[in-house]
Amino acid sequence: MTFEVFQQHLQDLQRRHTSRRSTRWFGRLASVIEHLRAFSTAISVFTQSNPEITCLVWGTLKIILDAACVVSETLEMVVDMYDKITRAMPRFYEYMELFPRREGLQDALFRIYCAYLDFSMSTVKFLNLHVFLSFVRLGFLQTAFKGAVSQIRDASKEFDDETKLAHTASTIENFSVLKGALRQPSLLLERSSTVFSVPWQKNAKFCGRQSELAQLRKSLIPSSSTQKSCVLHGMAGIGKSQTALQFVYLSRNDFSHIFWLPAEDETVFTEAFGKVSGLLNLVDPSTQNVDLARRVELVRIWLCQNTSWLMIFDNAEASNLLNKYWPACDHGSILITTQDRKMTHRSLSEVELLALGEEDASDLFLRHLPKDLGLREERKKYSRDILKEVRGVPLLLVGLAGYMADSQASFSDTLQEMRDAWSRSDSIIIGLNPDSATFQYQLPIHMAFDVSVSRLPPVALSVLYIMSMLSPDSIHEGLVAVDLPDERLGFLGFQGQARFRREVRSHLVTRHLVEVHQPENAAPFYSLHRQLQWKLLQDQDRDPLVRQVTFDRTVALIRREFPRLSEFMIPMFSEWGSYQQSIAHVLRLQEIYEASRSKTRPISGGLDFAELLASAGNYLYEVRIEGPGLAVLTTSAEICGELRSALQGGKDALDGSSTSTATDSAAALASLVKLEATALTISWGIVSNNHGLSGGRKAMELITRVLHLRQEHVKMVVAPAPDEGFYSRILLSNAYNDNACQLIHMHKHDEAESLLEKSLALKDELSLERDIPAFEYAESKNNLAFVRMGQNRVEEAVTVNEEAVRLIKEEDGHANDHTRFIFCHGVCLVNAGRMEEGLEILREVYKVRVATFGRSNSLTLDSTFAVALVLHRLGRSEEASDAVADCFFDQGTTLWPRECRARATYLRSVILRSLGEEEKADELGASSIAELRSLLSESSPHIPQDSDDLVASHPFLLFDYIPAVPDGDLLLHAGDLTNTGSFEELQAQIDWLKSLPHEHKVVIAGNHDLLLDPAYVDRFPDRIYEGDGTSRSDLDWGGVIYLNDSSARLQFRNGRSLTVYGSPWTPLCGSFAFQYPDVRTVWPNKIPPDTEVLLTHGPPRGHLDEGGKGCPQLLREIWRARPRLVVFGHIHPGHGTEHLEYNGVLRAYDGVMAGDKGLLAVFLMACQLVGGWLWSALTLRQTKRRGTLGGTTLVNAAAVGGRMNEVQQPAIVVSI
């Protein structure tokens, strides 16, 4: 095209488009067109004046460009070949290591090397050619390159064929060997059979999500020797579980074993994990009550030993729970579904689900509608309008389609109902959080579900409300399809399952409000979505009377199936199967009850609910699920205490509740006292068993309170209740026994003896009235045997324990009941000098505990330690070394109290020394004794830890006093590593820190760590000694990171990273290290801008500082730097946590604390408070400035408290 033709076209366009805007744009192009015209004229003139030169130049340029293209293509071919060879070579070497004697592989690999060498030589020649000669030789070189590539391809094909042949031959050979070695090879085949454990059927109406499914496949399908993991996250109702389900069914042929585990809470997750052991035939099916911890351990071992499995952790909410059960291996695939985006740090990849696009949303909606509902054009028109209202959320689309199918509502009526819902949404809007990431969807969720539940029969709505207070995944029909005898709570009109299926099931299933599942040879069960649960609970919060009735109904329904506690409080192992059916529902109820306590009209928990929680806590104690167990027991005891206070204050606290004791306040009061004592007793058992002596103080407080309550209850029992009087005194005798047991843990044997004598005497008295279970006597006698051993009355201990063993063998209890007593018998025999006899018994107990509980259980580890100790005393050091090594079984060490591990470490050092391994023995011994010395004064100041003779003669006793440190990824120590600041104290504490299992350990100095402050050492050389071998530079920090006005960037194994800044400085107070006077400014602009975690010795002013003892400078610096976490100590009474929000009110308050503006700051704070209230009332929104989303968590981690530092304060765990 010539310039003139181009200009003509441009003028035609300008004539056709004569608007003001087009004229302006054509004007702007004028200068560009003028430049093009000038360039065109110049080229034309040059061509016309020198046509031969122009042709020569143009021809030369074309040759150069063509040659450059060919060279570029050749270089790309070279690079591509080297890339393929580089990636393929490691795989060739791996195959050669697997099949080293296969000659065919060696020949094929040799041919690959030869072709690779030819290719490399041709590449070198090509690169060394002169630029002009390369044009001439290019054809020959290309032919050589293609020949070499063909040779490499053929040799690789030959190598691949030889590999397949070698694999087949090796498999046949190895299987023949196994078949000859195994007596029953069919067992191996049975164990390796596929397992597809997915509770839901494939969703035939699933549509869309193709790109997300492809991402999941790329992230999870096994293709290498690394573990695959992916987090599928998104808002509630967006289809995470359904997408995961679709992926599972599409990929089931890619995995030999697939396990679907609900991961919403620890109890359900642990039980589901344990049930996998049955699917894999890892336990005898006839043994119903194999310990849950043992089942979990077997599954974890199986996962580490087998490949090609997929686990789905559905609805995960707690990252630390996943850490506890995450398989420690480099294979397998794990898919996590969650609403928590922060969970993505736990996996290698992530897939986010967003709302469906218009086409997929329309397809999903129409698939769930009856085909005869509406004309085609009407369906198309109104479906688009409905889609806009629910904004592409799949759960809402399906629910509305189900509502239309069940109610026969038209498209226009359904759309009008949704729009009418806006007028009923004022109270909903007020309750919504505008700062939520899902704010735009919260109102459509309410509107759509309002329509879905409208026109439901009242009985169906009542059942739906009950389901909203249950665990949503497994609601058995027998739980809700029954009548309640209490007229106030009945909802089926005594018509039972017939009415349930007619008026409830059909409506709820058709509207997709619930899903029904029919397992083979089992009753049907239901599930409903958590977002629907949330909506129903929100509705009930607006009508507290309906919510209370629903809560009472739910409690009554669960109590029908949930086993009651034994009157004697004996173990309930035979009822574990029944507990497992409903434990998740009890925990859900407790969660709802606790959430309501902050509301204006909270749910009233009666005696029935408190009894239900105590029974649940007892089950969780028996299966060793500590956290949820303590939570439900605490709630149970608090309810009893509140009701008791109300009754004693003259109020009828139980009026209107479902319990029959409401009419008799005296009997009700007695029942409450009894139940509160029971809940506290079980709590004591959890604390005592799981925290060892480091939790001894709390355990002693609990069990002492129990004794007072039992004594009070005996006095309250009225005369017409002889049975209650008998049981009350039995429980009092148990309280004497339990208090004695705790005193034995504290090595107070004489005090324990007095209480055990009271317990046995009361049992003897009661045995004249009726039979008492042998377990009750055996428990007290067993504890008395421990007392006799502690008093060095060994022969009496043996006699008393033999009586306990004889009694317990008359009981048909769980294996644990027998092994506890038989274990004590073995210990008594060893202490009586009958070493071999005792060793044999302890070994038998160990075998039973491994089979029942697994190697990682604390009871098993106790047996392991005892066997190792006896073998050492017998001089059988090699056997003792093998035995004590089992105490450090990788998967079990975290389940054993820390003082037990320290004791085992000390024993291991003693055994190694007897074997001549002095260096390793010294290392282990020093670390265990350092741990003892550094913490003994804090946990038990009455023990003289500085006495070398005492440590040498009673090390195992003293290790009982070492407090526990929670596990985690990062351990932060905020200073005061020592009391006196000496080199020896510092090194001992550092050695203890090095022994802890945390991935990173970061510390700073405190004002007591004198040696670490060079200025202090120079100023007071008479107070702190620093010589050769004992200076700061001689300290061995190992893997502990010491910060002194410095930062550290920490990289964690899960891929996350954190920047920590540490500084030891505190305001002047006395003559200590790292202090500054008020007139000196040390903090302004000190903290680097990328700091995420700030570690200081002292607190900021006004926050966890006991009334203003903190530093105002530090407070201003925190407001400037705004880290996510600030950890400090120094002010011991301030122990705890606080959240700092960076808003105007707190800025004014902290300005007052920092003393910046005096009375003006107080006035500004008042203005901020008034303004904040008005803004909230008018807009219902919070200011989204920097810092308002998230803020800073402040932690005062002071380890001791009390006037004399006699109180041990627990370590604080936070998640960021």
Residue, then its C-alpha position, 0 to 999 in steps of 0.5 A: m500500500t502506498f502512502e497516498v492510498f493509505q491517506q485516501h482510506l484515512q480520509d474516507l474513515q473521517r468522512r464516515h465518522t464525523s462526531r466530535r470525539s472522532t474529529r478530536w482523535f483524527g486531529r491527534l493523528a495528524s503529526v504521526i501521519e506527517h512523519l509517515r509521509a516524510f519517511s515515505t517520500a525519502i524512501s521513494v526518492f532514494t529508490q528512484s535515484n539508486p535502484e540497483i543499490t536499493c535492491l542489493v541492500w534489500g537482498t542482503l538484509k533478506i539473506i541475513l534475516d533468513a540465516a538468523c532465523v535458521v541459526s535461532e531455530t538451531l540454537e533452540m533445538v540445542v537448548d531443548m535437547y540439553d534440557k531433556i537430557t539433563r532431566a532424564m539422566p537422574r532417572f537413568y541412574e535411578y534405574m541402573e541402581l535398581f537393576p545393576r545386573r541388567e546388561g540390556l540397560q547398560d548397553a542402552l545407556f552406553r548408546i545414549y552416552c555415545a549419541y549424546l557425545d556426538f551431539s555435544m561435539s557438533t554443538v561445540k563446532f557450531l558455536n566455534l564457527h565464524v559468523f560468516l562460515s556458519f552460514v555455509r556449514l549450517g546445512f551440514l551441522q543441521t543434518a548432524f544434529k538431527g542424526a544425533v537427536s534420532q540416535i538419542r531418541d532410539a537409545s532412550k526407547e530401547f532403555d525404556d523397554e529394557t526397564k519395563l522388562a527388568h521391572t516385570a522380571s524383578t516383580i516375579e522373582n521377588f513375589s516368588v521369594l515372598k510366597g515361599a517365605l510366608r505361610q499365608p500369602s493370602l493375608l498379604l493380598e488381603r492387606s493390599s486390596t484397594v479401599f474406597s472409604v468415601p461416605w457420599q455417593k457421586n453427585a450426578k448433577f455436578c457441573g462446572r469447575q473443570s479448571e479447578l478439577a484440572q488443578l487438583r489433578k495436577s497437584l495431587i496425582p502421584s508422579s514422583s517420590t514426594q508427598k502431594s498436598c493441596v488446600l481447596h478453600g473458599m467461602a461456605g456454600i461455594g461447593k468445596s466438598q462437592t468439588a472434592l467429591q467429584f475429584v475423588y470419583l474422577s480419580r479413584n483409579d489413580f489411587s489404591h486407597i482413598f480415605w475421606l475424614p471429617a476434620e472439623d473438630e479433634t474428636v470426630f477427626t480422631e475417631a475417623f482416623g482410628k476407624v481407618s484401621g478397621l478398613l485396612n484390617l490392622v486390628d482384629p474385627s472381634t476386638q471392639n475396644v482396641d484403644l483409639a490411640r493404638r488405632v491411630e498409631l497403626v494407621r499412621i504407620w501404615l500410611c508411612q509404609n504404603t504408597s498411592w493413597l489419598m486422604i481428604f481432610d474435609n472442613a478443616e478448621a485447625s492447622n495444629l490438629l492437622n499437624k498432629y495427624w499429618p503422615a510423616c512420609d514422602h509419599g501419598s496425597i492429601l486434599i484439605t477443604t477449608q474456609d480458612r485461607k490461612m490453611t494454605h501454608r500447610s500444603l504445597s499448592e492451593v485452589e480457590l473456589l469462587a462463585l460459579g459463572e453465569e453459564d455454569a450457575s444456570d446449568l446447575f440451577l436448571r438441572h435441579l428443577p423439574k423438567d415440567l416446571g415452566l416454559r422454556e423461555e420462562r425458565k431461561k428468563y427468570s433463571r437469569d434473574i434468580l442467579k443475579e439474586v444469589r450471585g452464583v453460590p451453588l448451595l443457594l441455587v440448589g436450595l431454591a430449585g428444591y424449594m420450587a420442586d417441593s412447593q410447586a412455586s412458579f419462577s415469578d413467585t419465587l423471585q418475588e418472594m426473594r425480593d420481599a425478603w429484603s423487607r424482612s432483613d433489617s435485623i439481619i443487616i444489622g448483624l452482618n459484618p461489612d468487613s467480612a470477605t464474604f459480606q456480599y454473599q451474607l444477605p443473599i444467603h439469608m434471603a435464599f434460605d428464608v425462601s427455602v424454609s418458607r411454607l415448611p410444615p411446622v414439624a419439619l421446621s422443628v426438626l430442622y432446628i434440632m438438626s442445626m444444633l447437631s453435628p451436621d455430617s451424620i445425624h441418624e434417623g433414629l435420633v430425631a424421628v422419635d417422640l419425647p414423653d415430655e409434652r413441652l418438648g414433644f414435636l411429632g405428636f406421638q406418631g413417630q417415624a410414620r409422621f417423620r417420613r411423611e411430613v419431615r423427610s420428604h420436604l427436607v430432602t426434596r428441598h435439598l435442605v438435607e441429604v439422606h444417606q442409606p448405608e448397606n445393612a444400616a439405618p439411614f442418616y442425614s447431613l446438612h450444610r454448615q451454612l444452613q446451620w449457621k442461618l438457622l442458628q441466626d434465626q433462632d438467636r432472634d427468638p430466644l424462646v424458640r432457641q431454648v425449646t430447641f436446645d432442650r429438645t436436642v439435649a433430651l434426644i441425645r440423652r436417650e442414646f448417650p450412656r449414663l455415667s456409672e454410679f461408682m465411676i468405674p470405667m465405661f469401656s464396654e460403651w465406647g461404641s454407643y459413645q461414638q455414635s453421639i459424641a460429636h453431637v454433644l460437642r456441637l451442643q456445648e459449642i452452641y451453649e458457650a457461644s450463647r453465653s455472650k448474648t443478652r439472653p443466653i441459653s439456659g443449661g440445666l442439670d440434664f445438659a450438665e450430666l450429658l457433658a460429664s458423660a462425654g468428658n468421661y468418654l473423652y478421658e478414656v480415649r485420651i482426647e484431652g482438649p475437648g474433654l477438659a472443655v466439656l467437663t469445665t462447662s459441666a462444672e460451671i453449669c452446676g456451680e451456677l445452678r447451685s448458687a442460684l438455688q442456694g440464693g433462694k431462686d428456683a434455677l431449674d424452673g421450667s427445665s426438663t429435669s424431674t428434680a426441679t420441684d425439689s430444690a434440696a434434692a436438686l442441690a444435692s444432685l448438682v453438688k454430686l455432678e460438679a464433683t464428678a466433672l472435676t474428678i474426671s478433669w483431674g484425671i485428664v490433667s494428672n495423666n497428660h501433664g505429669l508433675s508439671g501440672g501437679r499444682k492444677a491437679m491438686e487444686l482440682i482434686t482437693r475441691v472434689l473432696h470438699l464437694r463429696q463431703e458436702h454431698v454426704k451431709m446433704v443426702v436426705a433420709p428417704a434415699p438410701d441408695e443415694g446415701f450409699y453411692s454418695r459415701i462410695l464416691l467420698s471413699n473414691a475422693y479420698n483415694d484420688n487425693a491420695c493418688q495425687l499426693i503420691h505423685m507429689h511424693k507425699h507418702d505419709e499424707a497419702e497413707s492417711l487418706l487411703e486408710k480412710s478410703l478403705a475403712l469407709k469401703d469396709e463399712l459400706s460393704l456390710e450394707r451391700d456388695i462393692p465392686a472389686f475394682e473399688y478395693a483394688e484401686s485403693k490397695n494398689n495405691l497403698a502399695f505405691v505408698r509402702m514403696g515410697q516409705n521403703r516398706v517393700e515387703e508390705a508393698v508386695t503383699v498389698n499389691e498381690e491382694a489388689v491383683r487378685l481382686i482385679k482379676e475377678e473383674d472382667g474389665h478392659a486390659n488397661d484395668h489389669t495392666r495397671f495393677i500387674f505393672c505395680h506388682g512387677v515394680c513391687l517385686v523389683n524393689a523387693g529384690r526379686m528382679e528376674e521375676g519382676l522383669e518378666i511381669l513388666r515385659e508381659v505388661y509391655k507386650v499387652r500395652v503395645a498390642t492394646f495402646g500402641r508404642s506411642n501411648s504414655l502407659t506403654l512408654d512407662s512400661t518401656f522405661a521400667v523394663a530398661l531400668v530393670l535390665h540396667r540394674l541387672g547389668r544387661s546393658e546391651e538389652a537395656s540400651d535397646a529397650v530405652a531407645d524405644c522411649f524415643f519412638d519418633q511418633g510417640t515422644t510428644l504424647w509423653p510428659r516432658e519430665c518423663r522424657a527427661r528422666a528417660t534421657y538421663l537413664r539412657s546416658v547412664i546405660l551408654r556410660s556402662l557401655g563405654e560410650e562416654e562422649k554420648a553419655d556425657e552429652l545426654g546426661a548434661s542436657s537432662i541435668a541442665e533441664l532439671r537445674s534450670l526449671l526446678s526452682e520455678s516449679s518446686p522452689h522447696i526442692p534444693q536443686d543446688s545440692d550436687d549430692l541430692v541431684a546425684s542420689h535422686p535424679f529420677l525423683l527430681f525429674d518429676y518436677i520439670p514443667a512441660v513446654p508446649d510443642g510448636d514451630l517457633l519457641l520465643h524466650a523473652g529473657d531472664l534465662t537465669n537468676t544470677g547471670s552466671f556462665e554456668e546458669l546460662q549454659a545450662q539453660i541454653d542446653w535445655l533450650k537446645s534439647l527442645p523439639h521446636e523448629h526454631k528457638v529465639v531468645i533475648a537477654g533479660n535484666h538478670d542475664l548479667l554476663l550477656d551485658p558487656a557494659y554491666v560486666d565492665r562496670f561491676p566486675d566484682r558482681i559477675y565473673e568472666g574468665d577464660g572458658t567462662s566468657r560470653s564468647d564461650l557460650d555454646w548456643g547451638g541451634v538457639i538464635y540469640l538476638n541483641d538489637s538485631s533481626a533474624r529471618l526464619q524459614f520454616r519447613n512448611g514454606r512460611s517465613l517470619t522476621v523476628y526482631g529482639s531487644p533486651w532493654t527495659p527502663l531503669c529499676g535497680s542495678f541490673a543489666f540492659q537498662y536505661p534511664d527515662v531521660r535516655t531515648v532508645w526506642p524511636n525508629k529502632i524496629p525495622p519495617d519488615t518486623e513481624v514478631l517483636l521480642t522484648h524483655g519488658p512490656p509497653r506502657g498500659h498493656l499487661d504491665e500491672g498498672g503502668k510499669g511498662c515503657p512508654q517509648l516502646l509503646r510509641e514504637i509499636w504503634r509505628a512499626r505495628p508487628r503482628l506479634v509482640v512477646f515480653g515478660h519482666i512484669h510477672p503479674g501481667h501474664g496473659t494475652e491482649h489484642l491491640e487494634y490500631n484505631g483512633v480510640l486506642r491511639a488516644y488511650d495509648g497517647v495518655m499512657a505514653g504521656d504525650k499530650g497530657l489532658l489534651a490526650v484525655f480530651l481527644m480519647a473522649c472525643q474518639l469514643v463519642g465519634g466512634w459510637l456515632w460512626s458505628a450507629l450511622t454506618l455500621r462499618q469500621t474504618k479500613r485503615r492500616g492496622t484495623l484488620g488484624g492488629t497486634t497480639l501482645v503476650n506477657a509470657a512471664a513464667v512465674g508469678g506470686r509475691m515470691n515467684e512461687v507460682q508457676q505460670p504456663a507457657i502461652v501458645v499463639s497462632i499467627 
